[in-house]
Amino acid sequence: MVSTYIIISAVIAFIAVALGAAYTTGALDPVIQQIGIMFFKAKAEAEKKKLQAQGMKEGEDFVGDQLNGNQQASEVASGLGGIGGLKKGL
């Protein structure tokens, strides 16, 4: 009888090969782009909380669109800049 470890290893290897092929062909580009946008929006939220902890108020002392994370997220969404390279198709 085939060992459970061999079956699990074969399934994991198949999934890894499938993901590698999808990445190479560019099929994962939209997924990578969305992950990048989510990461940078979370970074902007952390920056906002840090500024608020320092006593600053959004709209008075800083604008949410000017936070570094939001700017990077918009660059990824439009495919510009060095971070915009997350989209392989450009």
N, C-alpha and C positions, 0 to 999 in steps of 0.2 A: 504494500500500500504506500502511496506517495505521502511523504511527510508533510505535515501542516506548514512547517517552516519553508519548505521548497515552494509550496503554493503561494504563501504570503510573499515570499521574495520575488516570485515571478510576477505577481500582480503589481507589486511596487515598482519593479523594473519596467513593466509595460506602461504604467502611468507616467513614470519619469521620461520614457522615450516619447510618449504621446505629447507631454508638455514641452519637451525639447523641440519636437517637430513643429508644434504650434507656435512656439516662440520664434523659431528660425524662419518660418514662413510669414510671420507678421500677424498671425491671427490673434495673438494676445496683446497687440498694441493698444486697443481701446481699454482693456482691463488694466494694463500697466499705467496708462494715462489716468484712469479714474483713481487708482491707488495713490498715485503721485498727488493728485488734487486733494484727496482726502487727507493725506499726510500733511500737506502744506496748510490746509484749512485748520487742522488740529494745532499746528505750530502757531498760526495766527491767533487762535483762541487762547493758547498758553501765553502768548505775548500780551494779549489784551488783559488777561487776569493778572499778569505780573505788573502791568502799568496801573491797573486799578488797585492793586495791593500797595502801590507806592503813593496812592492818594490822587491819582489822575482820573478824570472823568471823560468817558467817550463822548465825542461831539464838542467838548470844550478844549481839552488838552491834547487829544489825538483823535484821528479819524480812522475808522476801521479799515478803509481801503488803503491807507498808507502803511499799514503794518507789513512787515517784510514777508510773512507767511502768505498773506492775501495776494501780494504782488507776485510771488513765486507761483501760486496756484493759478493766477490768471495767465502767466507766461506758459505754464504747462498746458492749460486749456487751449491757448492759441498756437502752441507749438513753437514759441519763440525762445531765444536765449539758450544758455548751456543746459539748463534744467529741462527745457522743452525737448531735449534730445531723448526724453523718455518715450516719445513717439518715434518709433523707428521709421515710419513711412515718410518722414520729411527729408 
